[in-house]
């Protein structure tokens, strides 16, 4: 029987993990074994968001319309924030850590993961600056001619929370040439790709650990983000490979041709 070493995933992802370890087995056999052991893929649950709308802030249109695909790097990014709880020695709720993300829809790669003690515009700015730096700077995230043609600029899609409509954040996006896009208020499906990332984080990290302080929480979360998620975690939307492998393959294939 197959064990649940990586049983947090469904049979397709587990099948590829076993195949890479030398097992000769079909996906159907994996699914049958999981049923016998009572193993099931996790069910995505809606998390409690941090969205607080500022009704006086500028409004941005929804440029994605729930189409979370991209045909090239840096065409469409999505992002959001979540809180990471800690528990003190007496089991009481401790100080919270907050995580702001930027994900490229082309490869599902996490480009920016900023942590802080406050879910504010400063944290959102830190994440977007990380993403730009990861991609090599302003000129690299846009297509040639982006200064004259808005359609050649990178899009960053979020919810309508006050964090992303704050002057400091909107000014940064303007200075970087990034087009802001926002879903409707109260609709998690309008930013489903960002929500899915946090659902994975909740299931694979937060539900498995109790953090004593924000320092240990930050170390564990960022290790999962930049290590396992980007380099090892398989994504069905990109052919069951990791984000880094997907981008690497996309670069090497044209060169080989």
Secondary structure, DSSP 8 states (H G I E B T S, - for coil): ----TTTTS-HHHHHHHHHHTT----HHHHHHHHHHHT--------------B-TTS-----SSTT----SSTTSEEE--EEEE--B-TTS-B---EEEEEEEETTTTEEEEEEEESS-SHHHHHHHHHHHHHHTTSHHHHS-TTTTT-GGGS-EEEE--BHHHHSHHHHHHHHHHT-EEEE--TT-GGGGHHHHHHHHHHHHHTGGG---SSHHHHHHHHHHIIIIIIHHT--BGGGTSB-HHHHHHHHHHHHHH-
